[in-house]
Amino acid sequence: MNYFAIPGFTRSFNIYTDNEKFDVLMKNISKVFDVDKEHIIGKVRRREYVEPRHCLIFMACSLTSLSLEYIGVKVGGRDHSTIIHSRENFYNLCLTNINIRNSLKKVCKLVNVRFDKVFYGKPIADIKTHKFKILNLVASQGPKGSIEIMDKLDFQEETNIHSRLFNLKRDGFIKMIGTISSHDPPKFDITAKGYQYLNRCT
């Protein structure tokens, strides 16, 4: 009997190969966000295209074993650093935007996977680890400059720590003390929202 022909029968997502999973995600994200597949993997950076594009990257990272480099190739030839950045952006957007979070839940339902498996998967554990380390450092040792944070946490690329600090500041987890134009480099301190995040993680 062809069970997949039975009305209401949903094929398990885990049966698919990783490439098939990617195609299934693309199809259903296109449906939920009402955006053509060509626009999802295209170069246009309008919000209505960027959000489903980042959703696809986020879910592909969470639900497949495809490398960051290969996901980048499949999403319009983007490099792995862009994939990491897109994945983090979508996670942070889900934390603050209920409409985006609900869209993610709709895609999860369509492909028959649990929302918590996608949202709290390994890639996000990695993101949380970086965020936790930065917040825990400034909470326990006081305000720090970007170079101090990079040295103490052994970040290899200065641009990487600057991007992370900017995102944490934008999302309200840290605040900047001083200004970029001042003689002394600005320092970053944790906010009440940052402390709340640490409390949830511990």
matplotlib code that plots the C-alpha trace (Angstrom):
import matplotlib.pyplot as plt

x = [0.0, 1.2, 0.7, 1.8, -1.2, -3.6, -5.3, -3.9, -0.8, 2.3, 5.7, 8.3, 10.8, 13.7, 13.0, 14.4, 18.0, 19.6, 19.3, 15.6, 15.1, 16.5, 14.1, 11.1, 12.1, 12.4, 9.0, 7.2, 9.0, 8.0, 4.4, 4.3, 6.0, 4.3, 7.6, 8.9, 11.8, 13.9, 13.6, 14.5, 17.9, 18.3, 20.5, 17.7, 17.8, 14.3, 12.8, 10.1, 12.9, 15.5, 13.2, 12.3, 15.9, 17.2, 14.4, 15.6, 19.2, 18.2, 16.1, 18.7, 21.4, 19.1, 17.6, 20.2, 23.9, 24.8, 27.9, 27.7, 29.6, 27.2, 24.1, 25.7, 26.1, 22.4, 21.3, 22.6, 26.3, 26.8, 29.9, 29.8, 30.2, 27.1, 25.3, 26.4, 25.3, 21.9, 21.3, 22.0, 19.9, 16.9, 17.2, 17.3, 14.4, 12.3, 13.0, 11.6, 9.1, 6.1, 5.0, 8.3, 8.2, 4.7, 5.8, 8.6, 6.0, 3.8, 6.8, 7.6, 4.0, 4.0, 7.2, 6.1, 8.9, 8.7, 9.3, 11.4, 13.7, 14.3, 14.5, 16.7, 18.8, 22.6, 23.3, 21.4, 23.2, 26.4, 24.9, 23.8, 27.2, 28.8, 26.2, 26.4, 30.2, 30.1, 27.3, 28.7, 32.1, 30.8, 28.4, 31.1, 34.1, 32.4, 32.4, 34.9, 36.1, 35.8, 39.5, 39.4, 36.4, 38.1, 41.3, 39.6, 37.2, 39.9, 38.0, 40.2, 38.7, 38.2, 35.3, 33.6, 33.5, 32.5, 29.5, 28.5, 28.7, 26.7, 24.0, 23.8, 23.6, 20.9, 18.9, 19.2, 21.4, 24.3, 24.7, 27.7, 29.5, 31.2, 31.2, 33.1, 34.5, 35.8, 39.5, 39.1, 37.4, 33.8, 33.1, 30.1, 28.1, 25.2, 21.6, 18.7, 17.6, 21.1, 20.8, 17.4, 18.9, 21.8, 19.3, 17.3, 20.5, 21.6]
y = [0.0, 3.5, 5.2, 8.5, 8.6, 8.3, 11.7, 13.2, 11.0, 13.0, 11.6, 11.7, 14.5, 12.2, 9.9, 12.4, 12.8, 16.1, 17.5, 16.5, 18.1, 21.3, 21.2, 20.4, 23.4, 25.7, 24.6, 25.2, 28.4, 29.7, 28.8, 30.2, 33.5, 33.7, 34.3, 32.7, 30.3, 32.4, 35.4, 33.4, 32.5, 35.7, 38.7, 41.3, 42.4, 43.5, 42.4, 40.3, 38.2, 38.4, 36.9, 33.7, 33.4, 33.6, 31.2, 28.7, 29.0, 28.7, 25.5, 24.0, 24.4, 22.9, 20.0, 18.8, 17.8, 20.0, 22.1, 25.8, 26.1, 23.8, 25.6, 28.8, 27.3, 26.2, 29.7, 31.6, 31.1, 32.8, 32.2, 30.4, 33.6, 35.0, 31.8, 32.1, 35.7, 34.9, 32.1, 34.3, 37.1, 34.9, 33.4, 36.9, 38.0, 35.1, 36.1, 39.6, 39.3, 37.0, 37.1, 35.7, 33.1, 32.1, 31.8, 29.4, 27.4, 27.1, 25.8, 23.3, 22.0, 21.7, 19.6, 17.6, 18.6, 19.9, 23.6, 23.1, 20.7, 23.5, 26.4, 24.8, 22.7, 22.4, 25.5, 27.7, 26.1, 27.4, 30.9, 30.8, 29.8, 32.8, 35.2, 33.6, 33.9, 37.6, 38.4, 36.3, 38.1, 41.6, 40.6, 39.1, 41.4, 44.7, 46.8, 45.7, 47.1, 45.0, 44.2, 43.0, 40.8, 39.4, 38.6, 37.0, 34.9, 34.0, 35.3, 35.1, 37.8, 41.3, 41.8, 38.8, 40.3, 43.7, 42.1, 40.1, 43.2, 45.2, 42.6, 42.2, 46.0, 46.2, 43.5, 45.2, 42.7, 45.1, 48.9, 51.0, 53.3, 56.2, 57.0, 55.7, 59.2, 59.7, 59.5, 56.2, 53.3, 52.6, 49.8, 47.5, 46.6, 44.2, 45.4, 44.1, 42.1, 40.6, 39.5, 38.0, 36.0, 34.7, 33.7, 31.6, 29.9, 28.9]
z = [0.0, -0.8, 2.6, 1.2, -1.1, 1.9, 2.6, 5.9, 6.0, 6.6, 5.6, 8.4, 7.7, 8.8, 5.9, 3.5, 2.5, 3.5, 0.0, 0.0, 3.4, 2.0, -1.0, 1.3, 3.6, 0.5, -0.8, 2.5, 3.5, 0.1, 0.8, 4.4, 3.5, 0.1, -1.8, -4.9, -4.5, -6.9, -4.6, -1.5, -3.0, -4.9, -4.2, -3.4, 0.2, 0.6, 4.0, 2.4, 0.8, 3.5, 6.2, 4.4, 3.2, 6.8, 7.8, 5.2, 6.4, 10.0, 9.5, 7.2, 9.8, 12.5, 10.6, 8.2, 8.3, 5.4, 5.9, 6.2, 2.9, 1.1, 2.5, 1.2, -2.3, -2.3, -1.1, -4.0, -3.6, -0.2, 1.9, 5.3, 7.3, 5.7, 6.6, 10.3, 10.4, 8.8, 11.2, 14.2, 12.9, 12.4, 15.9, 17.4, 15.3, 16.5, 20.1, 19.5, 16.7, 17.4, 13.7, 12.5, 15.3, 14.3, 10.7, 11.8, 13.7, 10.6, 8.6, 11.3, 11.3, 7.5, 7.4, 10.5, 12.9, 16.4, 16.9, 19.9, 18.0, 15.4, 17.8, 20.5, 18.2, 18.2, 16.1, 18.5, 21.4, 19.8, 19.4, 23.0, 24.2, 22.6, 23.9, 27.4, 27.5, 26.7, 29.1, 31.9, 31.5, 31.7, 34.5, 36.7, 35.9, 35.1, 31.9, 29.2, 25.9, 22.7, 22.7, 26.3, 25.6, 22.5, 24.4, 27.5, 25.4, 22.8, 19.8, 16.8, 14.6, 15.8, 13.3, 14.8, 18.3, 17.0, 15.2, 18.3, 20.5, 18.1, 17.9, 21.7, 22.1, 19.4, 21.1, 24.5, 26.3, 26.8, 26.8, 25.7, 28.1, 26.4, 22.7, 19.8, 19.2, 22.7, 23.6, 25.5, 23.6, 24.7, 27.2, 27.3, 30.4, 30.9, 31.1, 33.1, 30.0, 29.9, 33.5, 32.9, 30.0, 32.2, 34.9, 32.4, 31.2, 34.7]

ax = plt.figure().add_subplot(projection="3d")
ax.plot(x, y, z, "-o")
ax.set_aspect("equal")
plt.show()
